Amino acid sequence: MALVIALFFRSLVFVFSKYAALETTNTGLITILTSHWYWAELLALSMQAVFWAYALKRLTLNIAYPFMSMIYSVNLTWAWYLFDETITPYHLTGCLLIIIGVLIASLPQRTST
Amino acid sequence: MQNTPHYIALFVAILITIMSQVLLKYSTKKYSSSLNKLAFLSFALLGIVTILIVYALQAVPLKSFIALNSLSFVIMPFAAFIFLGEKLKKRSVVAAFLISTGIIVFLNAD
């Protein structure tokens, strides 16, 4: 459950980052630091970090980390819905391959009895 | 060419993210409390990553950023093997290959 919550906050990090990027294009570093979208990104990242650290106590990194890539299908939807980026079947195919790779990495280990 | 610094920032962010995750996992083994100095260092590194991400996204489309960010899942099992001594499973290698292929297909769609 902690991993799922971490995944949700992780997806928000990318959305808030893009809003901050759009707001601060062609401006300096200081402008990034003063953007409210940047601080929203930090808040989401903080929440993700808390739940991520809790999840890592119970899972090995090579299982927990690949699971997080499931959010990329969600963020692909955000890219299309919020930022009007064109998504083609090739993008979906690439995303599917990434998710399949994640699932293979996340499958539980069989133990012999 | 003018977007090259933004893509470089993206790759640096990926490498720092991996370092941060390895450090965080190591801290859970070394300390009983989740709030320890190594964990704080890990979070500090992620703070740097947040700025790099915003800078990268000024030129990189979000969809491309998402695909390229998946490189961290390709590299992470090997980093865990090298720095944490975690077993490198065959399925991790297969997964890394599939994820890499997915990234290539994704980026060639543009």
Backbone of each chain as ProteinMPNN parsed JSONL, in Angstrom:
{"seq_chain_A": "MALVIALFFRSLVFVFSKYAALETTNTGLITILTSHWYWAELLALSMQAVFWAYALKRLTLNIAYPFMSMIYSVNLTWAWYLFDETITPYHLTGCLLIIIGVLIASLPQRTST", "coords_chain_A": {"N_chain_A": [[0.836, -1.206, 0.0], [1.946, 1.233, 0.797], [3.746, 1.549, -1.249], [2.05, 1.999, -3.443], [0.886, 4.445, -2.755], [3.179, 6.015, -2.764], [3.74, 5.877, -5.462], [1.58, 7.327, -6.546], [2.057, 9.971, -5.611], [4.488, 10.345, -6.863], [3.73, 10.522, -9.536], [2.487, 12.974, -9.568], [4.643, 14.666, -9.191], [5.932, 14.878, -11.699], [3.97, 16.155, -13.237], [3.622, 18.636, -11.899], [6.221, 19.534, -12.218], [6.379, 19.973, -14.978], [4.539, 22.047, -15.288], [5.891, 23.992, -13.829], [8.149, 24.21, -15.433], [7.058, 25.242, -17.809], [6.28, 27.696, -16.89], [8.662, 28.933, -16.269], [10.352, 29.063, -18.464], [13.19, 30.099, -20.326], [14.045, 31.756, -18.319], [15.866, 32.525, -15.289], [17.658, 30.496, -12.8], [16.762, 31.32, -10.311], [14.16, 32.018, -10.746], [12.957, 29.537, -11.118], [13.156, 28.549, -8.527], [11.407, 30.183, -7.208], [8.968, 29.622, -8.179], [5.603, 28.678, -7.69], [4.684, 26.266, -8.579], [6.973, 24.74, -8.588], [7.406, 24.437, -5.855], [5.163, 23.004, -5.189], [5.81, 20.688, -6.517], [7.985, 19.888, -4.945], [6.675, 19.354, -2.539], [5.048, 17.186, -3.264], [7.073, 15.392, -3.9], [8.277, 15.068, -1.418], [6.269, 13.773, 0.024], [6.128, 11.458, -1.476], [8.676, 10.433, -0.968], [8.599, 9.796, 1.762], [6.731, 7.682, 1.906], [7.97, 5.942, 0.156], [10.415, 5.323, 1.432], [9.398, 3.896, 3.571], [8.282, 1.707, 2.222], [10.599, 0.548, 1.185], [11.725, -0.692, 3.325], [10.627, -3.115, 3.39], [10.839, -4.274, 0.914], [13.079, -5.408, -1.669], [15.368, -3.366, -3.529], [15.573, -3.89, -6.258], [13.134, -4.873, -6.856], [11.155, -3.104, -5.883], [11.785, -0.652, -7.155], [11.49, -0.985, -10.05], [8.697, -1.321, -10.064], [7.712, 1.203, -9.75], [7.741, 2.321, -12.271], [5.311, 1.916, -13.363], [3.811, 4.181, -13.214], [4.289, 5.565, -15.479], [2.538, 5.118, -17.536], [0.365, 6.467, -16.575], [1.374, 9.068, -16.467], [1.791, 9.481, -19.16], [-0.786, 9.757, -20.017], [-1.416, 12.119, -18.685], [0.322, 13.828, -20.099], [-0.887, 13.907, -22.599], [-3.506, 14.794, -21.952], [-3.293, 17.094, -20.269], [-1.26, 18.649, -21.383], [-1.485, 18.637, -24.087], [0.068, 17.002, -25.755], [1.004, 15.059, -28.551], [0.052, 11.735, -28.839], [0.925, 8.733, -30.188], [0.171, 5.463, -31.722], [2.674, 4.199, -31.723], [3.94, 5.391, -29.547], [2.34, 4.372, -27.52], [2.876, 1.665, -27.834], [5.608, 1.587, -27.212], [5.441, 2.413, -24.546], [3.96, 0.301, -23.523], [5.772, -1.826, -23.813], [7.676, -0.98, -21.986], [6.204, -1.134, -19.609], [5.648, -3.894, -19.561], [8.215, -4.844, -19.25], [8.654, -3.856, -16.692], [6.76, -5.315, -15.211], [7.744, -7.916, -15.493], [10.101, -7.681, -14.085], [9.027, -7.291, -11.593], [7.73, -9.567, -10.814], [6.904, -12.059, -8.361], [9.385, -14.032, -6.715], [9.761, -17.481, -7.367], [9.757, -20.061, -4.97], [11.408, -23.04, -4.092], [10.04, -26.026, -2.731]], "CA_chain_A": [[0.0, 0.0, 0.0], [2.857, 2.378, 0.845], [4.325, 1.687, -2.579], [1.031, 2.583, -4.309], [0.782, 5.864, -2.402], [4.405, 6.645, -3.269], [3.568, 5.955, -6.907], [0.65, 8.429, -6.827], [2.747, 11.25, -5.421], [5.524, 10.431, -7.878], [3.121, 10.989, -10.788], [2.235, 14.42, -9.428], [5.922, 15.368, -9.312], [6.181, 15.183, -13.114], [2.979, 17.136, -13.69], [3.981, 19.937, -11.327], [7.491, 19.931, -12.839], [6.112, 20.502, -16.313], [3.927, 23.355, -15.11], [6.968, 24.894, -13.414], [9.001, 24.425, -16.602], [6.348, 26.13, -18.727], [6.213, 29.009, -16.273], [9.997, 29.499, -16.082], [11.158, 28.923, -19.675], [14.027, 31.257, -20.682], [14.334, 32.58, -17.143], [17.007, 31.985, -14.564], [17.469, 29.498, -11.753], [16.008, 31.916, -9.208], [12.744, 31.968, -11.097], [12.501, 28.182, -10.839], [13.043, 28.391, -7.078], [10.299, 30.992, -6.684], [7.71, 29.182, -8.8], [4.772, 27.907, -6.773], [4.592, 24.902, -9.11], [8.172, 24.044, -8.131], [7.203, 24.064, -4.445], [4.174, 21.922, -5.204], [6.588, 19.509, -6.905], [8.763, 19.469, -3.767], [5.753, 18.771, -1.567], [4.684, 15.856, -3.763], [8.262, 14.562, -3.794], [8.457, 14.764, 0.004], [5.282, 12.75, 0.388], [6.557, 10.217, -2.135], [9.88, 9.938, -0.302], [8.217, 9.202, 3.052], [6.113, 6.373, 1.665], [8.976, 5.13, -0.527], [11.338, 4.823, 2.453], [8.66, 2.876, 4.325], [8.152, 0.529, 1.363], [11.911, -0.058, 0.992], [12.059, -1.515, 4.494], [10.034, -4.439, 3.193], [11.101, -4.768, -0.436], [14.409, -5.143, -2.213], [15.347, -2.245, -4.466], [15.389, -4.334, -7.642], [11.717, -5.163, -7.04], [10.364, -1.904, -5.626], [12.042, 0.42, -8.101], [10.788, -1.194, -11.325], [7.259, -1.144, -9.899], [7.387, 2.619, -9.878], [7.603, 2.742, -13.667], [3.897, 1.811, -13.74], [3.231, 5.514, -13.284], [4.544, 6.222, -16.762], [1.314, 5.074, -18.327], [-0.466, 7.558, -16.042], [1.954, 10.346, -16.889], [1.556, 9.604, -20.602], [-2.146, 10.289, -20.1], [-1.323, 13.54, -18.31], [0.979, 14.561, -21.188], [-1.899, 14.092, -23.64], [-4.691, 15.512, -21.465], [-3.006, 18.411, -19.694], [-0.286, 19.443, -22.127], [-1.798, 18.522, -25.52], [1.141, 16.352, -26.522], [0.468, 14.016, -29.424], [0.384, 10.359, -28.478], [0.642, 7.85, -31.323], [0.251, 4.041, -31.352], [4.067, 3.827, -31.417], [4.186, 5.797, -28.167], [1.65, 3.414, -26.657], [3.617, 0.408, -27.92], [6.822, 1.763, -26.411], [5.036, 2.453, -23.138], [3.563, -1.059, -23.156], [7.01, -2.605, -23.651], [8.281, -0.546, -20.72], [5.394, -1.683, -18.513], [5.883, -5.344, -19.539], [9.532, -5.001, -18.625], [8.472, -3.611, -15.259], [6.026, -6.441, -14.621], [8.661, -9.058, -15.443], [11.036, -7.419, -12.979], [8.299, -7.233, -10.321], [7.09, -10.838, -10.503], [7.476, -12.654, -7.149], [10.318, -15.127, -6.933], [9.27, -18.796, -6.984], [10.638, -20.753, -4.039], [11.246, -24.485, -4.162], [9.597, -26.618, -1.45]], "C_chain_A": [[0.867, 1.251, 0.0], [3.461, 2.631, -0.531], [3.335, 2.348, -3.547], [0.894, 4.083, -4.036], [2.004, 6.631, -2.899], [4.302, 6.848, -4.778], [2.66, 7.134, -7.299], [1.359, 9.776, -6.701], [3.858, 11.436, -6.447], [4.947, 10.959, -9.198], [2.854, 12.492, -10.739], [3.519, 15.234, -9.575], [6.167, 15.788, -10.754], [5.219, 16.243, -13.64], [3.337, 18.534, -13.183], [5.297, 20.46, -11.928], [7.261, 20.566, -14.201], [5.456, 21.88, -16.227], [4.985, 24.386, -14.704], [7.881, 25.223, -14.593], [8.356, 25.404, -17.578], [6.335, 27.562, -18.194], [7.569, 29.703, -16.265], [10.898, 29.37, -17.307], [11.876, 30.227, -20.0], [14.224, 32.236, -19.526], [15.429, 31.889, -16.347], [16.627, 30.97, -13.509], [16.585, 30.03, -10.638], [14.509, 31.838, -9.483], [12.167, 30.581, -10.847], [12.24, 28.028, -9.347], [11.873, 29.172, -6.495], [8.963, 30.61, -7.313], [6.894, 28.354, -7.819], [4.589, 26.465, -7.267], [5.807, 24.081, -8.669], [8.002, 23.588, -6.683], [6.129, 22.988, -4.303], [4.855, 20.608, -5.575], [7.378, 18.973, -5.708], [7.875, 18.811, -2.724], [5.37, 17.351, -1.985], [5.87, 14.894, -3.634], [8.526, 14.15, -2.345], [7.511, 13.656, 0.442], [5.661, 11.407, -0.228], [7.741, 9.601, -1.416], [9.546, 9.244, 1.019], [7.658, 7.789, 2.841], [7.088, 5.423, 0.977], [9.95, 4.516, 0.481], [10.673, 3.714, 3.273], [8.552, 1.583, 3.513], [9.494, -0.202, 1.217], [12.355, -0.9, 2.184], [11.606, -2.959, 4.271], [10.37, -5.071, 1.85], [12.551, -4.522, -0.827], [14.283, -4.08, -3.306], [15.073, -2.715, -5.887], [13.975, -4.848, -7.894], [10.902, -3.88, -6.911], [10.554, -0.854, -6.722], [11.38, 0.189, -9.454], [9.279, -1.005, -11.221], [6.856, 0.307, -10.121], [7.207, 3.052, -11.333], [6.169, 2.57, -14.161], [3.278, 3.192, -13.9], [3.399, 6.138, -14.662], [3.346, 6.147, -17.698], [0.375, 6.192, -17.867], [0.059, 8.894, -16.537], [1.829, 10.562, -18.388], [0.168, 10.193, -20.837], [-2.159, 11.77, -19.73], [-0.71, 14.369, -19.449], [-0.019, 14.862, -22.304], [-3.025, 15.004, -23.162], [-4.374, 16.939, -21.016], [-2.15, 19.291, -20.603], [-0.409, 19.288, -23.644], [-0.663, 17.927, -26.345], [0.54, 15.189, -27.314], [0.976, 12.65, -28.994], [-0.039, 9.458, -29.631], [0.654, 6.388, -30.859], [1.683, 3.585, -31.052], [4.429, 4.228, -29.981], [3.56, 4.794, -27.203], [2.375, 2.067, -26.651], [4.895, 0.478, -27.079], [6.516, 1.738, -24.926], [4.663, 1.05, -22.656], [4.788, -1.945, -22.935], [7.689, -2.261, -22.323], [7.529, -1.171, -19.553], [5.585, -3.202, -18.412], [7.228, -5.643, -18.893], [9.442, -4.824, -17.116], [7.791, -4.792, -14.58], [6.927, -7.666, -14.483], [9.624, -8.89, -14.275], [10.339, -7.514, -11.632], [7.659, -8.553, -9.933], [7.722, -11.448, -9.252], [8.34, -13.851, -7.5], [9.675, -16.427, -6.508], [10.259, -19.426, -6.014], [10.355, -22.245, -4.09], [10.885, -25.019, -2.791], [10.187, -28.0, -1.221]], "O_chain_A": [[0.573, 2.217, -0.704], [3.662, 3.778, -0.93], [3.734, 3.165, -4.376], [0.798, 4.886, -4.964], [1.885, 7.753, -3.392], [4.73, 7.876, -5.303], [2.94, 7.846, -8.263], [1.264, 10.619, -7.593], [4.14, 12.562, -6.857], [5.592, 11.745, -9.891], [2.981, 13.19, -11.745], [3.478, 16.374, -10.038], [6.565, 16.925, -11.011], [5.616, 17.126, -14.402], [3.352, 19.496, -13.951], [5.467, 21.664, -12.121], [7.876, 21.578, -14.535], [5.782, 22.775, -17.006], [4.969, 25.519, -15.184], [8.332, 26.359, -14.742], [9.024, 26.291, -18.11], [6.374, 28.521, -18.966], [7.63, 30.932, -16.255], [12.109, 29.554, -17.189], [11.287, 31.308, -19.962], [14.534, 33.407, -19.742], [15.863, 30.792, -16.698], [15.458, 30.625, -13.335], [15.763, 29.301, -10.083], [13.703, 31.622, -8.577], [11.021, 30.453, -10.414], [11.232, 27.449, -8.943], [11.397, 28.854, -5.405], [7.937, 31.218, -7.005], [7.42, 27.437, -7.188], [4.366, 25.555, -6.468], [5.694, 22.883, -8.408], [8.405, 22.481, -6.326], [6.189, 22.159, -3.395], [4.532, 19.552, -5.031], [7.436, 17.764, -5.482], [8.269, 17.828, -2.097], [5.369, 16.431, -1.167], [5.691, 13.723, -3.299], [8.946, 13.025, -2.079], [7.905, 12.723, 1.142], [5.536, 10.359, 0.406], [7.811, 8.381, -1.266], [10.143, 8.221, 1.354], [8.061, 6.838, 3.51], [7.028, 4.214, 1.201], [10.272, 3.331, 0.396], [11.31, 2.72, 3.622], [8.712, 0.49, 4.058], [9.524, -1.43, 1.135], [13.259, -1.727, 2.063], [12.129, -3.894, 4.878], [10.203, -6.278, 1.672], [13.174, -3.56, -0.379], [13.229, -3.922, -3.921], [14.408, -2.012, -6.649], [13.645, -5.22, -9.02], [10.045, -3.604, -7.751], [9.585, -0.237, -7.165], [10.75, 1.111, -9.97], [8.644, -0.576, -12.184], [5.77, 0.586, -10.629], [6.568, 4.073, -11.588], [5.836, 3.024, -15.256], [2.314, 3.353, -14.648], [2.735, 7.123, -14.985], [3.163, 7.014, -18.552], [-0.326, 6.791, -18.682], [-0.71, 9.751, -16.973], [1.767, 11.704, -18.845], [-0.031, 11.015, -21.732], [-2.827, 12.575, -20.378], [-1.168, 15.477, -19.729], [0.003, 15.947, -22.884], [-3.452, 15.895, -23.897], [-5.102, 17.876, -21.345], [-2.285, 20.515, -20.604], [0.452, 19.748, -24.393], [-0.46, 18.307, -27.499], [-0.307, 14.445, -26.82], [2.176, 12.442, -28.811], [-1.211, 9.422, -30.007], [1.089, 6.094, -29.746], [1.891, 2.694, -30.228], [5.135, 3.498, -29.286], [4.167, 4.414, -26.202], [2.479, 1.41, -25.616], [5.217, -0.449, -26.336], [7.238, 1.121, -24.141], [4.998, 0.654, -21.54], [4.835, -2.721, -21.981], [8.207, -3.137, -21.63], [8.143, -1.679, -18.615], [5.673, -3.741, -17.309], [7.361, -6.571, -18.096], [10.078, -5.555, -16.357], [8.202, -5.217, -13.5], [6.878, -8.368, -13.473], [9.923, -9.849, -13.563], [10.989, -7.789, -10.624], [7.1, -8.666, -8.842], [8.939, -11.374, -9.083], [8.064, -14.584, -8.45], [9.101, -16.505, -5.422], [11.47, -19.333, -6.215], [9.198, -22.664, -4.127], [11.377, -24.511, -1.784], [9.914, -28.626, -0.197]]}, "seq_chain_B": "MQNTPHYIALFVAILITIMSQVLLKYSTKKYSSSLNKLAFLSFALLGIVTILIVYALQAVPLKSFIALNSLSFVIMPFAAFIFLGEKLKKRSVVAAFLISTGIIVFLNAD", "coords_chain_B": {"N_chain_B": [[20.307, 21.349, -31.235], [20.393, 23.543, -29.505], [18.865, 22.605, -27.489], [20.39, 20.747, -26.238], [21.723, 21.17, -23.648], [19.517, 20.869, -21.986], [18.776, 18.195, -22.34], [21.1, 16.993, -21.41], [20.94, 17.773, -18.744], [18.761, 16.242, -18.032], [19.79, 13.586, -18.201], [21.788, 13.703, -16.273], [20.175, 14.121, -14.06], [18.901, 11.641, -13.939], [21.04, 9.926, -13.279], [21.766, 10.946, -10.769], [19.417, 10.454, -9.385], [19.429, 7.652, -9.268], [21.703, 7.253, -7.697], [20.761, 8.404, -5.353], [18.648, 6.673, -4.638], [19.998, 4.273, -4.189], [21.544, 5.04, -2.038], [19.54, 5.574, -0.175], [18.39, 3.046, 0.198], [20.577, 1.727, 1.244], [20.796, 3.091, 3.633], [18.575, 2.155, 5.013], [19.362, -0.355, 5.698], [21.536, 0.117, 7.282], [20.709, 1.752, 9.401], [18.226, 1.717, 11.996], [16.177, 3.512, 12.176], [14.101, 5.316, 9.905], [14.6, 7.964, 9.485], [17.498, 9.175, 9.095], [20.958, 10.254, 8.784], [21.992, 9.501, 6.292], [19.69, 9.072, 4.839], [18.663, 11.647, 4.801], [20.641, 12.859, 3.247], [20.168, 11.53, 0.882], [17.637, 12.55, 0.274], [18.356, 15.2, -0.082], [19.858, 15.049, -2.413], [17.829, 14.381, -4.16], [16.518, 16.792, -4.132], [18.186, 18.404, -5.669], [17.811, 17.101, -8.054], [15.172, 17.791, -8.62], [15.313, 20.427, -9.508], [16.882, 20.118, -11.779], [15.155, 18.568, -13.293], [13.01, 20.356, -13.814], [14.389, 22.241, -15.34], [15.158, 20.595, -17.492], [12.639, 19.915, -18.55], [11.874, 22.268, -19.681], [12.557, 22.239, -22.309], [12.342, 19.619, -23.175], [9.781, 17.468, -24.26], [7.043, 16.332, -22.203], [6.209, 13.675, -22.582], [8.435, 12.505, -23.832], [10.312, 12.918, -21.884], [9.307, 11.253, -19.907], [9.696, 8.725, -21.082], [12.515, 8.669, -21.417], [13.252, 8.903, -18.778], [12.774, 6.4, -17.899], [15.086, 5.054, -18.212], [16.32, 4.913, -15.808], [15.257, 2.675, -14.614], [16.405, 0.723, -16.055], [19.063, 0.894, -15.404], [19.097, 0.729, -12.628], [18.831, -2.034, -11.431], [21.4, -3.016, -11.938], [22.969, -1.182, -10.615], [22.118, -1.674, -8.002], [23.085, -4.243, -7.734], [25.851, -3.83, -7.933], [26.485, -1.881, -5.942], [25.001, -2.504, -3.645], [25.082, -5.165, -3.354], [22.946, -6.732, -4.036], [21.238, -9.503, -5.47], [21.601, -10.076, -8.926], [19.07, -10.696, -10.869], [18.047, -12.923, -13.496], [15.685, -12.2, -14.675], [15.681, -9.511, -14.242], [17.563, -8.617, -16.025], [16.363, -9.321, -18.441], [14.099, -7.718, -18.225], [15.301, -5.19, -18.246], [16.214, -5.176, -20.862], [13.784, -5.223, -22.294], [12.602, -2.847, -21.411], [14.453, -1.004, -22.366], [14.137, -1.431, -25.117], [11.516, -0.577, -25.378], [11.838, 2.139, -24.805], [13.359, 2.948, -27.002], [11.575, 2.422, -29.139], [9.564, 4.187, -28.413], [10.797, 6.736, -28.545], [11.425, 6.837, -31.225], [9.028, 7.217, -32.336], [8.423, 9.826, -32.674]], "CA_chain_B": [[21.572, 21.664, -30.569], [20.176, 24.458, -28.397], [18.222, 21.856, -26.413], [21.349, 19.787, -25.672], [21.891, 21.319, -22.19], [18.326, 20.361, -21.301], [18.867, 16.736, -22.347], [22.193, 16.639, -20.494], [20.384, 17.916, -17.395], [17.897, 15.074, -17.813], [20.613, 12.398, -17.929], [22.426, 13.905, -14.967], [19.119, 13.904, -13.072], [18.696, 10.19, -13.837], [22.166, 9.34, -12.541], [21.68, 11.379, -9.37], [18.275, 9.736, -8.811], [19.89, 6.303, -8.97], [22.598, 7.379, -6.531], [19.915, 8.705, -4.205], [17.899, 5.473, -4.261], [20.964, 3.321, -3.628], [21.899, 5.575, -0.714], [18.378, 5.42, 0.708], [18.289, 1.624, 0.538], [21.709, 1.423, 2.132], [20.502, 3.677, 4.944], [17.596, 1.306, 5.716], [20.111, -1.501, 6.213], [22.525, 0.556, 8.274], [20.057, 2.376, 10.539], [16.888, 1.196, 12.274], [15.224, 4.592, 11.924], [14.048, 5.785, 8.516], [15.102, 9.327, 9.45], [18.908, 9.16, 9.468], [21.72, 11.226, 7.992], [22.1, 9.045, 4.907], [18.387, 9.308, 4.218], [18.585, 13.09, 4.542], [21.512, 13.116, 2.092], [19.429, 11.019, -0.275], [16.583, 13.517, -0.035], [19.009, 16.407, -0.591], [20.188, 14.78, -3.812], [16.575, 14.482, -4.919], [16.232, 18.217, -4.267], [18.935, 18.86, -6.848], [17.149, 16.485, -9.212], [13.944, 18.523, -8.947], [15.673, 21.609, -10.296], [17.329, 19.619, -13.086], [13.966, 18.118, -14.02], [12.308, 21.536, -14.318], [15.219, 22.79, -16.418], [15.062, 19.68, -18.641], [11.288, 19.973, -19.112], [11.686, 23.523, -20.424], [12.757, 21.955, -23.731], [11.992, 18.232, -23.468], [8.359, 17.178, -24.066], [6.797, 15.482, -21.04], [6.156, 12.265, -22.986], [9.814, 12.059, -24.068], [10.943, 12.904, -20.568], [8.838, 10.052, -19.226], [10.369, 7.571, -21.681], [13.947, 8.716, -21.099], [13.391, 8.691, -17.345], [12.732, 4.95, -17.672], [16.46, 4.554, -18.192], [16.699, 4.641, -14.419], [14.861, 1.301, -14.309], [17.352, -0.153, -16.737], [20.346, 0.983, -14.713], [18.951, 0.46, -11.184], [19.207, -3.376, -10.97], [22.849, -3.174, -12.003], [23.507, -0.36, -9.526], [21.836, -2.408, -6.764], [24.011, -5.379, -7.729], [27.228, -3.365, -7.728], [26.693, -1.094, -4.716], [24.3, -3.045, -2.48], [25.264, -6.608, -3.302], [21.7, -7.452, -4.302], [21.401, -10.461, -6.545], [21.141, -9.637, -10.237], [18.256, -11.788, -11.385], [17.952, -13.0, -14.959], [14.506, -11.453, -15.132], [16.034, -8.088, -14.221], [18.277, -8.349, -17.279], [15.324, -9.376, -19.487], [13.287, -6.519, -18.05], [16.094, -4.052, -18.702], [16.219, -5.23, -22.328], [12.451, -4.839, -22.77], [12.405, -1.418, -21.132], [15.313, -0.283, -23.319], [13.473, -1.517, -26.422], [10.354, 0.306, -25.298], [12.316, 3.522, -24.893], [13.768, 3.19, -28.395], [10.342, 2.494, -29.929], [8.86, 5.406, -28.01], [11.471, 7.935, -29.042], [11.392, 6.811, -32.683], [7.666, 7.522, -32.763], [8.33, 11.262, -32.962]], "C_chain_B": [[21.345, 22.561, -29.364], [19.491, 23.772, -27.238], [19.167, 20.882, -25.745], [21.552, 19.957, -24.173], [20.707, 20.758, -21.411], [18.346, 18.836, -21.252], [19.998, 16.252, -21.441], [21.706, 16.713, -19.056], [19.504, 16.721, -17.053], [18.718, 13.84, -17.458], [21.344, 12.516, -16.595], [21.406, 13.659, -13.86], [18.871, 12.412, -12.862], [19.801, 9.555, -13.002], [22.105, 9.707, -11.063], [20.526, 10.674, -8.672], [18.685, 8.322, -8.412], [20.788, 6.306, -7.744], [21.787, 7.574, -5.264], [19.182, 7.456, -3.712], [18.82, 4.427, -3.638], [21.334, 3.741, -2.205], [20.764, 5.365, 0.282], [18.222, 3.958, 1.146], [19.401, 1.221, 1.5], [21.436, 1.933, 3.54], [19.495, 2.821, 5.721], [18.261, 0.066, 6.292], [20.996, -1.097, 7.378], [21.874, 1.08, 9.542], [18.665, 1.78, 10.74], [15.828, 2.251, 11.991], [15.28, 5.009, 10.46], [14.614, 7.191, 8.377], [16.542, 9.327, 9.98], [19.671, 10.049, 8.495], [21.876, 10.805, 6.539], [20.793, 9.268, 4.152], [18.225, 10.793, 3.891], [19.467, 13.478, 3.351], [20.829, 12.675, 0.805], [18.357, 12.004, -0.702], [17.175, 14.804, -0.601], [19.377, 16.243, -2.064], [18.942, 14.883, -4.682], [16.164, 15.94, -5.099], [16.937, 18.809, -5.474], [18.27, 18.341, -8.116], [15.908, 17.28, -9.612], [14.233, 19.744, -9.798], [16.104, 21.194, -11.696], [16.141, 19.183, -13.932], [13.221, 19.301, -14.611], [13.085, 22.133, -15.482], [15.114, 21.923, -17.672], [13.715, 19.824, -19.338], [10.999, 21.294, -19.825], [11.823, 23.292, -21.92], [12.314, 20.544, -24.119], [10.492, 18.028, -23.274], [8.151, 16.211, -22.906], [6.805, 14.004, -21.422], [7.566, 11.71, -23.223], [10.577, 11.966, -22.755], [10.581, 11.621, -19.824], [9.583, 8.823, -19.758], [11.849, 7.537, -21.29], [14.187, 8.471, -19.62], [13.348, 7.202, -16.998], [14.115, 4.326, -17.693], [16.907, 4.226, -16.775], [16.323, 3.21, -14.029], [15.753, 0.282, -15.001], [18.634, -0.239, -15.925], [20.252, 0.503, -13.266], [19.31, -0.967, -10.751], [20.718, -3.598, -10.957], [23.528, -2.361, -10.899], [23.291, -1.062, -8.178], [22.78, -3.595, -6.617], [25.422, -4.932, -7.346], [27.417, -2.748, -6.347], [26.037, -1.689, -3.478], [24.463, -4.553, -2.35], [23.983, -7.391, -3.509], [21.899, -8.344, -5.519], [20.83, -9.91, -7.851], [20.397, -10.802, -10.878], [18.206, -11.74, -12.905], [16.783, -12.171, -15.438], [14.772, -9.939, -15.105], [16.737, -7.699, -15.525], [17.283, -8.345, -18.442], [14.47, -8.115, -19.432], [14.019, -5.285, -18.557], [16.121, -4.0, -20.228], [14.879, -4.753, -22.886], [12.211, -3.345, -22.579], [13.225, -0.582, -22.108], [14.674, -0.276, -24.708], [12.271, -0.587, -26.462], [10.745, 1.772, -25.426], [12.684, 3.863, -26.339], [12.54, 3.323, -29.287], [9.625, 3.814, -29.662], [9.491, 6.628, -28.651], [11.471, 7.991, -30.566], [10.001, 7.122, -33.228], [7.511, 8.993, -33.144], [8.91, 11.624, -34.328]], "O_chain_B": [[21.992, 22.398, -28.33], [19.518, 24.281, -26.118], [18.784, 20.239, -24.767], [21.554, 18.952, -23.463], [20.873, 20.233, -20.31], [17.976, 18.245, -20.238], [19.87, 15.22, -20.782], [22.009, 15.839, -18.243], [19.503, 16.247, -15.918], [18.381, 13.123, -16.517], [21.494, 11.529, -15.875], [21.732, 13.057, -12.836], [18.655, 11.97, -11.734], [19.529, 8.741, -12.12], [22.365, 8.866, -10.202], [20.635, 10.33, -7.495], [18.325, 7.851, -7.333], [20.648, 5.461, -6.86], [22.086, 6.983, -4.226], [19.104, 7.212, -2.508], [18.45, 3.772, -2.663], [21.426, 2.914, -1.298], [20.999, 5.021, 1.441], [17.957, 3.675, 2.314], [19.179, 0.467, 2.448], [21.799, 1.288, 4.523], [19.551, 2.766, 6.949], [17.775, -0.503, 7.27], [21.186, -1.853, 8.331], [22.403, 0.888, 10.637], [18.006, 1.387, 9.778], [14.706, 1.919, 11.607], [16.349, 5.053, 9.851], [15.058, 7.581, 7.297], [16.763, 9.466, 11.183], [19.114, 10.536, 7.512], [21.891, 11.653, 5.646], [20.799, 9.612, 2.97], [17.71, 11.149, 2.831], [19.086, 14.325, 2.544], [20.901, 13.352, -0.22], [18.182, 12.267, -1.892], [16.588, 15.429, -1.484], [19.229, 17.17, -2.86], [18.99, 15.404, -5.796], [15.537, 16.291, -6.098], [16.366, 19.613, -6.211], [18.178, 19.047, -9.12], [15.62, 17.43, -10.799], [13.472, 20.058, -10.713], [15.738, 21.835, -12.682], [16.12, 19.4, -15.144], [12.836, 19.268, -15.78], [12.496, 22.492, -16.502], [14.997, 22.442, -18.782], [13.647, 19.853, -20.567], [9.979, 21.418, -20.503], [11.275, 24.051, -22.718], [11.95, 20.304, -25.27], [9.968, 18.381, -22.218], [9.001, 15.357, -22.656], [7.337, 13.172, -20.686], [7.854, 10.571, -22.853], [11.379, 11.056, -22.545], [11.43, 10.989, -19.195], [10.044, 7.985, -18.983], [12.367, 6.498, -20.88], [15.207, 7.895, -19.242], [13.823, 6.79, -15.94], [14.297, 3.196, -17.241], [17.765, 3.369, -16.567], [16.999, 2.598, -13.202], [15.842, -0.873, -14.584], [19.218, -1.313, -15.777], [21.207, -0.064, -12.734], [20.043, -1.116, -9.773], [21.249, -4.28, -10.081], [24.527, -2.79, -10.321], [24.172, -1.046, -7.318], [23.221, -3.916, -5.513], [26.095, -5.575, -6.54], [28.391, -3.05, -5.657], [26.474, -1.407, -2.362], [24.036, -5.148, -1.36], [23.925, -8.58, -3.197], [22.617, -8.003, -6.459], [19.731, -9.355, -7.882], [21.0, -11.759, -11.363], [18.308, -10.677, -13.518], [16.862, -11.513, -16.475], [14.158, -9.183, -15.859], [16.536, -6.606, -16.055], [17.345, -7.483, -19.318], [14.157, -7.519, -20.463], [13.426, -4.434, -19.221], [16.059, -2.923, -20.821], [14.842, -3.973, -23.837], [11.688, -2.667, -23.463], [12.747, 0.432, -22.618], [14.667, 0.747, -25.392], [12.038, 0.103, -27.454], [10.054, 2.55, -26.084], [12.355, 4.942, -26.832], [12.469, 4.239, -30.106], [9.142, 4.469, -30.586], [8.796, 7.459, -29.234], [11.512, 9.078, -31.141], [9.819, 7.271, -34.436], [6.575, 9.359, -33.854], [8.904, 12.794, -34.711]]}, "name": "protein", "num_of_chains": 2, "seq": "MALVIALFFRSLVFVFSKYAALETTNTGLITILTSHWYWAELLALSMQAVFWAYALKRLTLNIAYPFMSMIYSVNLTWAWYLFDETITPYHLTGCLLIIIGVLIASLPQRTSTMQNTPHYIALFVAILITIMSQVLLKYSTKKYSSSLNKLAFLSFALLGIVTILIVYALQAVPLKSFIALNSLSFVIMPFAAFIFLGEKLKKRSVVAAFLISTGIIVFLNAD"}
